[in-house]
Amino acid sequence: PNLQQAVLLKGITDRYVHVLDPKLQSQSQMLESLYMAGLGADVVLIEGMSTLLEPIQGGDFVGGPDSYIAKITYTPICPVFDISLNETEAVNNLLLHSKLLPEINITAAIANRLPSEQSELLKAITSINNELIANGKDPLLGVVPQIVNPEDLPSHGIHQTSKLPPISRQFLMELSSIVARCVDVDELLSNAAKAQTIILDDYRYIPATRGCRIAVSFDNAFGLCFQDNLSFLRLYGADIVPFSILADTSLPKGIGGLYITGGFLSEYSTDLLKNKSMIRSIRTFNEQGGAIY
């Protein structure tokens, strides 16, 4: 999982991003993460790693991690593909995935990064939809044109310059407006609603007694953290106490652990060094045997 991508997605959705990763979690842990992500949500979007199929010897394929997650969560898959290079190859890939993964519900796809020229756009849409319909598949769910961030920032990951957010709120609002116009969101939600309900017969959540207080850094300098880390700490009895390494003068009182999250050291190094009282507080906590992660 890409922590920086998770932070970017949180900025877009205003909700914490949870992890589903068979390399890090058991099946039960992934289902628990999915349950936590769904609390209070209208719909849960699972971003795949583009590994529905993995090639093996002899030109054959097997299901990849995305296929495994789709199976255990009963999640319909909406393919999003880039056809800026070769629309024919994109259609062939869609047909190949549907053929080799008959047990997975692959819904209508969304085309991304289409040329901005109107003639090219219409030509590509018509060609793809005709090919899909001819092969018994639903036409495209939407077509999103090539979008350029006016701030010339990378589309993935965090790029901190002059202590500014990675992507402005205005750009995210404009992006949302474009997607709303170009994608049949109602149909997308309708497809999502067809997902089978997951029943965990052996799952019993008994809140643990709060066994310790853990201070967690949270400010502009330190804020890169998977929400799952905090959720599971709370699940097993931790009382999470947020604090600011930039603004506070000392660590919270009565803590047994300190969790310093990822952050932007180079951008905030001068400000951090000025907060000498916080530095002394962390050093004293360490010298007294406090647990630091």
C-alpha positions as protocol buffer text, in pm:
chain_id: "A"
residue {
  index: 1
  type: PRO
  ca { x: 0 y: 0 z: 0 }
}
residue {
  index: 2
  type: ASN
  ca { x: 109 y: 353 z: -80 }
}
residue {
  index: 3
  type: LEU
  ca { x: 81 y: 572 z: 230 }
}
residue {
  index: 4
  type: GLN
  ca { x: 107 y: 894 z: 32 }
}
residue {
  index: 5
  type: GLN
  ca { x: -168 y: 778 z: -202 }
}
residue {
  index: 6
  type: ALA
  ca { x: -384 y: 704 z: 103 }
}
residue {
  index: 7
  type: VAL
  ca { x: -336 y: 1060 z: 226 }
}
residue {
  index: 8
  type: LEU
  ca { x: -433 y: 1195 z: -117 }
}
residue {
  index: 9
  type: LEU
  ca { x: -748 y: 979 z: -127 }
}
residue {
  index: 10
  type: LYS
  ca { x: -843 y: 1097 z: 221 }
}
residue {
  index: 11
  type: GLY
  ca { x: -824 y: 1455 z: 93 }
}
residue {
  index: 12
  type: ILE
  ca { x: -1060 y: 1367 z: -192 }
}
residue {
  index: 13
  type: THR
  ca { x: -1317 y: 1170 z: 10 }
}
residue {
  index: 14
  type: ASP
  ca { x: -1290 y: 1335 z: 355 }
}
residue {
  index: 15
  type: ARG
  ca { x: -1276 y: 985 z: 501 }
}
residue {
  index: 16
  type: TYR
  ca { x: -987 y: 780 z: 632 }
}
residue {
  index: 17
  type: VAL
  ca { x: -848 y: 518 z: 396 }
}
residue {
  index: 18
  type: HIS
  ca { x: -824 y: 159 z: 516 }
}
residue {
  index: 19
  type: VAL
  ca { x: -592 y: -113 z: 391 }
}
residue {
  index: 20
  type: LEU
  ca { x: -687 y: -440 z: 221 }
}
residue {
  index: 21
  type: ASP
  ca { x: -362 y: -621 z: 142 }
}
residue {
  index: 22
  type: PRO
  ca { x: -325 y: -1002 z: 139 }
}
residue {
  index: 23
  type: LYS
  ca { x: 51 y: -958 z: 186 }
}
residue {
  index: 24
  type: LEU
  ca { x: -2 y: -785 z: 520 }
}
residue {
  index: 25
  type: GLN
  ca { x: -335 y: -918 z: 646 }
}
residue {
  index: 26
  type: SER
  ca { x: -519 y: -1244 z: 690 }
}
residue {
  index: 27
  type: GLN
  ca { x: -859 y: -1287 z: 529 }
}
residue {
  index: 28
  type: SER
  ca { x: -1032 y: -1211 z: 860 }
}
residue {
  index: 29
  type: GLN
  ca { x: -825 y: -897 z: 909 }
}
residue {
  index: 30
  type: MET
  ca { x: -913 y: -772 z: 561 }
}
residue {
  index: 31
  type: LEU
  ca { x: -1284 y: -830 z: 623 }
}
residue {
  index: 32
  type: GLU
  ca { x: -1253 y: -647 z: 952 }
}
residue {
  index: 33
  type: SER
  ca { x: -1085 y: -351 z: 776 }
}
residue {
  index: 34
  type: LEU
  ca { x: -1364 y: -351 z: 518 }
}
residue {
  index: 35
  type: TYR
  ca { x: -1621 y: -348 z: 799 }
}
residue {
  index: 36
  type: MET
  ca { x: -1449 y: -51 z: 964 }
}
residue {
  index: 37
  type: ALA
  ca { x: -1431 y: 137 z: 633 }
}
residue {
  index: 38
  type: GLY
  ca { x: -1804 y: 85 z: 581 }
}
residue {
  index: 39
  type: LEU
  ca { x: -1918 y: 234 z: 911 }
}
residue {
  index: 40
  type: GLY
  ca { x: -2129 y: 539 z: 825 }
}
residue {
  index: 41
  type: ALA
  ca { x: -2046 y: 517 z: 453 }
}
residue {
  index: 42
  type: ASP
  ca { x: -2288 y: 511 z: 159 }
}
residue {
  index: 43
  type: VAL
  ca { x: -2050 y: 305 z: -51 }
}
residue {
  index: 44
  type: VAL
  ca { x: -1701 y: 162 z: -13 }
}
residue {
  index: 45
  type: LEU
  ca { x: -1464 y: 203 z: -307 }
}
residue {
  index: 46
  type: ILE
  ca { x: -1175 y: -46 z: -315 }
}
residue {
  index: 47
  type: GLU
  ca { x: -887 y: 75 z: -529 }
}
residue {
  index: 48
  type: GLY
  ca { x: -719 y: -222 z: -694 }
}
residue {
  index: 49
  type: MET
  ca { x: -351 y: -268 z: -770 }
}
residue {
  index: 50
  type: SER
  ca { x: -415 y: -361 z: -1137 }
}
residue {
  index: 51
  type: THR
  ca { x: -347 y: -727 z: -1057 }
}
residue {
  index: 52
  type: LEU
  ca { x: -668 y: -901 z: -1154 }
}
residue {
  index: 53
  type: LEU
  ca { x: -459 y: -1138 z: -1365 }
}
residue {
  index: 54
  type: GLU
  ca { x: -100 y: -1250 z: -1326 }
}
residue {
  index: 55
  type: PRO
  ca { x: 87 y: -1420 z: -1614 }
}
residue {
  index: 56
  type: ILE
  ca { x: 239 y: -1763 z: -1564 }
}
residue {
  index: 57
  type: GLN
  ca { x: 445 y: -1993 z: -1785 }
}
residue {
  index: 58
  type: GLY
  ca { x: 302 y: -2099 z: -2118 }
}
residue {
  index: 59
  type: GLY
  ca { x: 109 y: -1777 z: -2176 }
}
residue {
  index: 60
  type: ASP
  ca { x: -160 y: -1864 z: -1922 }
}
residue {
  index: 61
  type: PHE
  ca { x: -292 y: -1645 z: -1643 }
}
residue {
  index: 62
  type: VAL
  ca { x: -400 y: -1688 z: -1283 }
}
residue {
  index: 63
  type: GLY
  ca { x: -601 y: -1457 z: -1063 }
}
residue {
  index: 64
  type: GLY
  ca { x: -398 y: -1192 z: -884 }
}
residue {
  index: 65
  type: PRO
  ca { x: -444 y: -1017 z: -546 }
}
residue {
  index: 66
  type: ASP
  ca { x: -726 y: -798 z: -678 }
}
residue {
  index: 67
  type: SER
  ca { x: -917 y: -1109 z: -787 }
}
residue {
  index: 68
  type: TYR
  ca { x: -869 y: -1265 z: -445 }
}
residue {
  index: 69
  type: ILE
  ca { x: -998 y: -956 z: -266 }
}
residue {
  index: 70
  type: ALA
  ca { x: -1296 y: -931 z: -503 }
}
residue {
  index: 71
  type: LYS
  ca { x: -1386 y: -1293 z: -429 }
}
residue {
  index: 72
  type: ILE
  ca { x: -1372 y: -1275 z: -49 }
}
residue {
  index: 73
  type: THR
  ca { x: -1555 y: -940 z: -36 }
}
residue {
  index: 74
  type: TYR
  ca { x: -1807 y: -1018 z: -316 }
}
residue {
  index: 75
  type: THR
  ca { x: -1714 y: -685 z: -473 }
}
residue {
  index: 76
  type: PRO
  ca { x: -1819 y: -601 z: -831 }
}
residue {
  index: 77
  type: ILE
  ca { x: -1525 y: -464 z: -1030 }
}
residue {
  index: 78
  type: CYS
  ca { x: -1550 y: -148 z: -1240 }
}
residue {
  index: 79
  type: PRO
  ca { x: -1241 y: -143 z: -1465 }
}
residue {
  index: 80
  type: VAL
  ca { x: -1081 y: 198 z: -1518 }
}
residue {
  index: 81
  type: PHE
  ca { x: -840 y: 191 z: -1807 }
}
residue {
  index: 82
  type: ASP
  ca { x: -614 y: 436 z: -1985 }
}
residue {
  index: 83
  type: ILE
  ca { x: -681 y: 446 z: -2358 }
}
residue {
  index: 84
  type: SER
  ca { x: -466 y: 744 z: -2442 }
}
residue {
  index: 85
  type: LEU
  ca { x: -223 y: 510 z: -2612 }
}
residue {
  index: 86
  type: ASN
  ca { x: -421 y: 225 z: -2767 }
}
residue {
  index: 87
  type: GLU
  ca { x: -797 y: 188 z: -2740 }
}
residue {
  index: 88
  type: THR
  ca { x: -801 y: -150 z: -2917 }
}
residue {
  index: 89
  type: GLU
  ca { x: -560 y: -298 z: -2665 }
}
residue {
  index: 90
  type: ALA
  ca { x: -778 y: -166 z: -2382 }
}
residue {
  index: 91
  type: VAL
  ca { x: -1092 y: -334 z: -2519 }
}
residue {
  index: 92
  type: ASN
  ca { x: -905 y: -662 z: -2573 }
}
residue {
  index: 93
  type: ASN
  ca { x: -785 y: -653 z: -2212 }
}
residue {
  index: 94
  type: LEU
  ca { x: -1142 y: -602 z: -2089 }
}
residue {
  index: 95
  type: LEU
  ca { x: -1265 y: -898 z: -2290 }
}
residue {
  index: 96
  type: LEU
  ca { x: -972 y: -1114 z: -2175 }
}
residue {
  index: 97
  type: HIS
  ca { x: -1042 y: -1041 z: -1807 }
}
residue {
  index: 98
  type: SER
  ca { x: -1412 y: -1122 z: -1845 }
}
residue {
  index: 99
  type: LYS
  ca { x: -1328 y: -1450 z: -2018 }
}
residue {
  index: 100
  type: LEU
  ca { x: -1064 y: -1568 z: -1770 }
}
residue {
  index: 101
  type: LEU
  ca { x: -1245 y: -1453 z: -1455 }
}
residue {
  index: 102
  type: PRO
  ca { x: -1604 y: -1573 z: -1503 }
}
residue {
  index: 103
  type: GLU
  ca { x: -1660 y: -1602 z: -1125 }
}
residue {
  index: 104
  type: ILE
  ca { x: -1601 y: -1228 z: -1072 }
}
residue {
  index: 105
  type: ASN
  ca { x: -1865 y: -966 z: -1151 }
}
residue {
  index: 106
  type: ILE
  ca { x: -1689 y: -728 z: -1390 }
}
residue {
  index: 107
  type: THR
  ca { x: -1925 y: -439 z: -1462 }
}
residue {
  index: 108
  type: ALA
  ca { x: -1924 y: -168 z: -1728 }
}
residue {
  index: 109
  type: ALA
  ca { x: -1587 y: 9 z: -1750 }
}
residue {
  index: 110
  type: ILE
  ca { x: -1473 y: 370 z: -1733 }
}
residue {
  index: 111
  type: ALA
  ca { x: -1230 y: 504 z: -1991 }
}
residue {
  index: 112
  type: ASN
  ca { x: -971 y: 745 z: -1859 }
}
residue {
  index: 113
  type: ARG
  ca { x: -733 y: 999 z: -2015 }
}
residue {
  index: 114
  type: LEU
  ca { x: -905 y: 1029 z: -2349 }
}
residue {
  index: 115
  type: PRO
  ca { x: -769 y: 1293 z: -2588 }
}
residue {
  index: 116
  type: SER
  ca { x: -915 y: 1636 z: -2530 }
}
residue {
  index: 117
  type: GLU
  ca { x: -985 y: 1696 z: -2899 }
}
residue {
  index: 118
  type: GLN
  ca { x: -1359 y: 1650 z: -2959 }
}
residue {
  index: 119
  type: SER
  ca { x: -1318 y: 1455 z: -3284 }
}
residue {
  index: 120
  type: GLU
  ca { x: -1073 y: 1211 z: -3126 }
}
residue {
  index: 121
  type: LEU
  ca { x: -1295 y: 1178 z: -2819 }
}
residue {
  index: 122
  type: LEU
  ca { x: -1609 y: 1089 z: -3012 }
}
residue {
  index: 123
  type: LYS
  ca { x: -1423 y: 851 z: -3239 }
}
residue {
  index: 124
  type: ALA
  ca { x: -1272 y: 662 z: -2946 }
}
residue {
  index: 125
  type: ILE
  ca { x: -1604 y: 638 z: -2758 }
}
residue {
  index: 126
  type: THR
  ca { x: -1791 y: 506 z: -3064 }
}
residue {
  index: 127
  type: SER
  ca { x: -1520 y: 255 z: -3147 }
}
residue {
  index: 128
  type: ILE
  ca { x: -1498 y: 114 z: -2795 }
}
residue {
  index: 129
  type: ASN
  ca { x: -1874 y: 91 z: -2737 }
}
residue {
  index: 130
  type: ASN
  ca { x: -1932 y: -81 z: -3072 }
}
residue {
  index: 131
  type: GLU
  ca { x: -1663 y: -336 z: -2991 }
}
residue {
  index: 132
  type: LEU
  ca { x: -1800 y: -402 z: -2643 }
}
residue {
  index: 133
  type: ILE
  ca { x: -2160 y: -438 z: -2759 }
}
residue {
  index: 134
  type: ALA
  ca { x: -2052 y: -668 z: -3041 }
}
residue {
  index: 135
  type: ASN
  ca { x: -1897 y: -896 z: -2779 }
}
residue {
  index: 136
  type: GLY
  ca { x: -2205 y: -896 z: -2555 }
}
residue {
  index: 137
  type: LYS
  ca { x: -2069 y: -646 z: -2301 }
}
residue {
  index: 138
  type: ASP
  ca { x: -2220 y: -329 z: -2161 }
}
residue {
  index: 139
  type: PRO
  ca { x: -2109 y: 2 z: -2313 }
}
residue {
  index: 140
  type: LEU
  ca { x: -1881 y: 230 z: -2117 }
}
residue {
  index: 141
  type: LEU
  ca { x: -2004 y: 365 z: -1786 }
}
residue {
  index: 142
  type: GLY
  ca { x: -1820 y: 688 z: -1847 }
}
residue {
  index: 143
  type: VAL
  ca { x: -1545 y: 864 z: -2037 }
}
residue {
  index: 144
  type: VAL
  ca { x: -1309 y: 1097 z: -1853 }
}
residue {
  index: 145
  type: PRO
  ca { x: -1088 y: 1330 z: -2058 }
}
residue {
  index: 146
  type: GLN
  ca { x: -722 y: 1395 z: -1994 }
}
residue {
  index: 147
  type: ILE
  ca { x: -704 y: 1624 z: -1689 }
}
residue {
  index: 148
  type: VAL
  ca { x: -399 y: 1832 z: -1608 }
}
residue {
  index: 149
  type: ASN
  ca { x: -344 y: 1964 z: -1260 }
}
residue {
  index: 150
  type: PRO
  ca { x: -300 y: 2340 z: -1310 }
}
residue {
  index: 151
  type: GLU
  ca { x: -48 y: 2344 z: -1026 }
}
residue {
  index: 152
  type: ASP
  ca { x: 172 y: 2102 z: -1221 }
}
residue {
  index: 153
  type: LEU
  ca { x: 195 y: 1859 z: -929 }
}
residue {
  index: 154
  type: PRO
  ca { x: 232 y: 1481 z: -959 }
}
residue {
  index: 155
  type: SER
  ca { x: -89 y: 1281 z: -990 }
}
residue {
  index: 156
  type: HIS
  ca { x: 31 y: 1029 z: -732 }
}
residue {
  index: 157
  type: GLY
  ca { x: 203 y: 1077 z: -404 }
}
residue {
  index: 158
  type: ILE
  ca { x: 270 y: 1375 z: -183 }
}
residue {
  index: 159
  type: HIS
  ca { x: 473 y: 1667 z: -311 }
}
residue {
  index: 160
  type: GLN
  ca { x: 530 y: 1923 z: -38 }
}
residue {
  index: 161
  type: THR
  ca { x: 646 y: 2263 z: -163 }
}
residue {
  index: 162
  type: SER
  ca { x: 649 y: 2579 z: 49 }
}
residue {
  index: 163
  type: LYS
  ca { x: 438 y: 2400 z: 311 }
}
residue {
  index: 164
  type: LEU
  ca { x: 132 y: 2383 z: 85 }
}
residue {
  index: 165
  type: PRO
  ca { x: -118 y: 2096 z: 55 }
}
residue {
  index: 166
  type: PRO
  ca { x: -29 y: 1847 z: -223 }
}
residue {
  index: 167
  type: ILE
  ca { x: -335 y: 1941 z: -430 }
}
residue {
  index: 168
  type: SER
  ca { x: -567 y: 2235 z: -374 }
}
residue {
  index: 169
  type: ARG
  ca { x: -927 y: 2194 z: -263 }
}
residue {
  index: 170
  type: GLN
  ca { x: -1039 y: 2396 z: -565 }
}
residue {
  index: 171
  type: PHE
  ca { x: -877 y: 2148 z: -804 }
}
residue {
  index: 172
  type: LEU
  ca { x: -1041 y: 1854 z: -623 }
}
residue {
  index: 173
  type: MET
  ca { x: -1382 y: 2024 z: -650 }
}
residue {
  index: 174
  type: GLU
  ca { x: -1332 y: 2084 z: -1023 }
}
residue {
  index: 175
  type: LEU
  ca { x: -1220 y: 1723 z: -1066 }
}
residue {
  index: 176
  type: SER
  ca { x: -1534 y: 1602 z: -886 }
}
residue {
  index: 177
  type: SER
  ca { x: -1748 y: 1815 z: -1116 }
}
residue {
  index: 178
  type: ILE
  ca { x: -1582 y: 1668 z: -1427 }
}
residue {
  index: 179
  type: VAL
  ca { x: -1632 y: 1311 z: -1307 }
}
residue {
  index: 180
  type: ALA
  ca { x: -1997 y: 1382 z: -1219 }
}
residue {
  index: 181
  type: ARG
  ca { x: -2056 y: 1505 z: -1576 }
}
residue {
  index: 182
  type: CYS
  ca { x: -1859 y: 1231 z: -1751 }
}
residue {
  index: 183
  type: VAL
  ca { x: -1948 y: 920 z: -1549 }
}
residue {
  index: 184
  type: ASP
  ca { x: -2288 y: 764 z: -1482 }
}
residue {
  index: 185
  type: VAL
  ca { x: -2249 y: 776 z: -1104 }
}
residue {
  index: 186
  type: ASP
  ca { x: -2604 y: 649 z: -1042 }
}
residue {
  index: 187
  type: GLU
  ca { x: -2531 y: 337 z: -1245 }
}
residue {
  index: 188
  type: LEU
  ca { x: -2198 y: 295 z: -1066 }
}
residue {
  index: 189
  type: LEU
  ca { x: -2377 y: 303 z: -728 }
}
residue {
  index: 190
  type: SER
  ca { x: -2643 y: 66 z: -862 }
}
residue {
  index: 191
  type: ASN
  ca { x: -2373 y: -183 z: -958 }
}
residue {
  index: 192
  type: ALA
  ca { x: -2210 y: -145 z: -617 }
}
residue {
  index: 193
  type: ALA
  ca { x: -2543 y: -216 z: -445 }
}
residue {
  index: 194
  type: LYS
  ca { x: -2549 y: -560 z: -607 }
}
residue {
  index: 195
  type: ALA
  ca { x: -2257 y: -672 z: -392 }
}
residue {
  index: 196
  type: GLN
  ca { x: -2348 y: -967 z: -173 }
}
residue {
  index: 197
  type: THR
  ca { x: -2376 y: -907 z: 201 }
}
residue {
  index: 198
  type: ILE
  ca { x: -2084 y: -1045 z: 402 }
}
residue {
  index: 199
  type: ILE
  ca { x: -2182 y: -1230 z: 719 }
}
residue {
  index: 200
  type: LEU
  ca { x: -1909 y: -1298 z: 974 }
}
residue {
  index: 201
  type: ASP
  ca { x: -2057 y: -1569 z: 1191 }
}
residue {
  index: 202
  type: ASP
  ca { x: -1758 y: -1592 z: 1423 }
}
residue {
  index: 203
  type: TYR
  ca { x: -1693 y: -1219 z: 1462 }
}
residue {
  index: 204
  type: ARG
  ca { x: -1751 y: -1082 z: 1809 }
}
residue {
  index: 205
  type: TYR
  ca { x: -1631 y: -736 z: 1896 }
}
residue {
  index: 206
  type: ILE
  ca { x: -1586 y: -691 z: 2270 }
}
residue {
  index: 207
  type: PRO
  ca { x: -1434 y: -347 z: 2341 }
}
residue {
  index: 208
  type: ALA
  ca { x: -1114 y: -386 z: 2540 }
}
residue {
  index: 209
  type: THR
  ca { x: -1054 y: -199 z: 2860 }
}
residue {
  index: 210
  type: ARG
  ca { x: -830 y: 97 z: 2795 }
}
residue {
  index: 211
  type: GLY
  ca { x: -490 y: -37 z: 2898 }
}
residue {
  index: 212
  type: CYS
  ca { x: -260 y: 250 z: 2801 }
}
residue {
  index: 213
  type: ARG
  ca { x: -240 y: 598 z: 2654 }
}
residue {
  index: 214
  type: ILE
  ca { x: -46 y: 640 z: 2329 }
}
residue {
  index: 215
  type: ALA
  ca { x: 47 y: 986 z: 2203 }
}
residue {
  index: 216
  type: VAL
  ca { x: 21 y: 1017 z: 1822 }
}
residue {
  index: 217
  type: SER
  ca { x: 170 y: 1309 z: 1629 }
}
residue {
  index: 218
  type: PHE
  ca { x: -79 y: 1494 z: 1413 }
}
residue {
  index: 219
  type: ASP
  ca { x: -1 y: 1828 z: 1249 }
}
residue {
  index: 220
  type: ASN
  ca { x: 124 y: 1967 z: 917 }
}
residue {
  index: 221
  type: ALA
  ca { x: 475 y: 1832 z: 978 }
}
residue {
  index: 222
  type: PHE
  ca { x: 366 y: 1486 z: 1094 }
}
residue {
  index: 223
  type: GLY
  ca { x: 43 y: 1348 z: 954 }
}
residue {
  index: 224
  type: LEU
  ca { x: 119 y: 1051 z: 727 }
}
residue {
  index: 225
  type: CYS
  ca { x: -43 y: 754 z: 897 }
}
residue {
  index: 226
  type: PHE
  ca { x: -263 y: 461 z: 798 }
}
residue {
  index: 227
  type: GLN
  ca { x: -592 y: 491 z: 985 }
}
residue {
  index: 228
  type: ASP
  ca { x: -584 y: 113 z: 1041 }
}
residue {
  index: 229
  type: ASN
  ca { x: -285 y: 157 z: 1272 }
}
residue {
  index: 230
  type: LEU
  ca { x: -488 y: 380 z: 1502 }
}
residue {
  index: 231
  type: SER
  ca { x: -809 y: 178 z: 1467 }
}
residue {
  index: 232
  type: PHE
  ca { x: -642 y: -146 z: 1572 }
}
residue {
  index: 233
  type: LEU
  ca { x: -457 y: 23 z: 1858 }
}
residue {
  index: 234
  type: ARG
  ca { x: -794 y: 142 z: 1988 }
}
residue {
  index: 235
  type: LEU
  ca { x: -946 y: -202 z: 1925 }
}
residue {
  index: 236
  type: TYR
  ca { x: -692 y: -367 z: 2152 }
}
residue {
  index: 237
  type: GLY
  ca { x: -719 y: -119 z: 2435 }
}
residue {
  index: 238
  type: ALA
  ca { x: -518 y: 193 z: 2356 }
}
residue {
  index: 239
  type: ASP
  ca { x: -638 y: 545 z: 2431 }
}
residue {
  index: 240
  type: ILE
  ca { x: -510 y: 754 z: 2138 }
}
residue {
  index: 241
  type: VAL
  ca { x: -398 y: 1105 z: 2237 }
}
residue {
  index: 242
  type: PRO
  ca { x: -319 y: 1333 z: 1938 }
}
residue {
  index: 243
  type: PHE
  ca { x: -64 y: 1609 z: 1983 }
}
residue {
  index: 244
  type: SER
  ca { x: 145 y: 1849 z: 1774 }
}
residue {
  index: 245
  type: ILE
  ca { x: 524 y: 1826 z: 1763 }
}
residue {
  index: 246
  type: LEU
  ca { x: 520 y: 2170 z: 1600 }
}
residue {
  index: 247
  type: ALA
  ca { x: 291 y: 2359 z: 1838 }
}
residue {
  index: 248
  type: ASP
  ca { x: 283 y: 2179 z: 2174 }
}
residue {
  index: 249
  type: THR
  ca { x: 556 y: 2237 z: 2430 }
}
residue {
  index: 250
  type: SER
  ca { x: 559 y: 1887 z: 2575 }
}
residue {
  index: 251
  type: LEU
  ca { x: 420 y: 1536 z: 2528 }
}
residue {
  index: 252
  type: PRO
  ca { x: 75 y: 1461 z: 2674 }
}
residue {
  index: 253
  type: LYS
  ca { x: 75 y: 1355 z: 3037 }
}
residue {
  index: 254
  type: GLY
  ca { x: 42 y: 994 z: 3150 }
}
residue {
  index: 255
  type: ILE
  ca { x: 134 y: 825 z: 2820 }
}
residue {
  index: 256
  type: GLY
  ca { x: 297 y: 484 z: 2791 }
}
residue {
  index: 257
  type: GLY
  ca { x: 382 y: 504 z: 2424 }
}
residue {
  index: 258
  type: LEU
  ca { x: 473 y: 757 z: 2156 }
}
residue {
  index: 259
  type: TYR
  ca { x: 387 y: 705 z: 1788 }
}
residue {
  index: 260
  type: ILE
  ca { x: 560 y: 957 z: 1559 }
}
residue {
  index: 261
  type: THR
  ca { x: 393 y: 925 z: 1220 }
}
residue {
  index: 262
  type: GLY
  ca { x: 547 y: 992 z: 881 }
}
residue {
  index: 263
  type: GLY
  ca { x: 596 y: 1354 z: 785 }
}
residue {
  index: 264
  type: PHE
  ca { x: 779 y: 1627 z: 600 }
}
residue {
  index: 265
  type: LEU
  ca { x: 1107 y: 1671 z: 786 }
}
residue {
  index: 266
  type: SER
  ca { x: 1292 y: 1878 z: 526 }
}
residue {
  index: 267
  type: GLU
  ca { x: 1007 y: 2129 z: 485 }
}
residue {
  index: 268
  type: TYR
  ca { x: 952 y: 2179 z: 860 }
}
residue {
  index: 269
  type: SER
  ca { x: 1301 y: 2117 z: 998 }
}
residue {
  index: 270
  type: THR
  ca { x: 1359 y: 2481 z: 1097 }
}
residue {
  index: 271
  type: ASP
  ca { x: 1025 y: 2504 z: 1280 }
}
residue {
  index: 272
  type: LEU
  ca { x: 1082 y: 2172 z: 1452 }
}
residue {
  index: 273
  type: LEU
  ca { x: 1427 y: 2270 z: 1576 }
}
residue {
  index: 274
  type: LYS
  ca { x: 1284 y: 2588 z: 1728 }
}
residue {
  index: 275
  type: ASN
  ca { x: 1054 y: 2384 z: 1951 }
}
residue {
  index: 276
  type: LYS
  ca { x: 1331 y: 2293 z: 2197 }
}
residue {
  index: 277
  type: SER
  ca { x: 1093 y: 2218 z: 2484 }
}
residue {
  index: 278
  type: MET
  ca { x: 922 y: 1946 z: 2278 }
}
residue {
  index: 279
  type: ILE
  ca { x: 1260 y: 1799 z: 2184 }
}
residue {
  index: 280
  type: ARG
  ca { x: 1355 y: 1785 z: 2552 }
}
residue {
  index: 281
  type: SER
  ca { x: 1022 y: 1625 z: 2637 }
}
residue {
  index: 282
  type: ILE
  ca { x: 1067 y: 1348 z: 2379 }
}
residue {
  index: 283
  type: ARG
  ca { x: 1430 y: 1291 z: 2488 }
}
residue {
  index: 284
  type: THR
  ca { x: 1326 y: 1263 z: 2854 }
}
residue {
  index: 285
  type: PHE
  ca { x: 1046 y: 1021 z: 2766 }
}
residue {
  index: 286
  type: ASN
  ca { x: 1297 y: 804 z: 2581 }
}
residue {
  index: 287
  type: GLU
  ca { x: 1552 y: 814 z: 2865 }
}
residue {
  index: 288
  type: GLN
  ca { x: 1286 y: 707 z: 3113 }
}
residue {
  index: 289
  type: GLY
  ca { x: 1211 y: 394 z: 2910 }
}
residue {
  index: 290
  type: GLY
  ca { x: 905 y: 512 z: 2719 }
}
residue {
  index: 291
  type: ALA
  ca { x: 810 y: 308 z: 2411 }
}
residue {
  index: 292
  type: ILE
  ca { x: 861 y: 502 z: 2086 }
}
residue {
  index: 293
  type: TYR
  ca { x: 759 y: 393 z: 1738 }
}
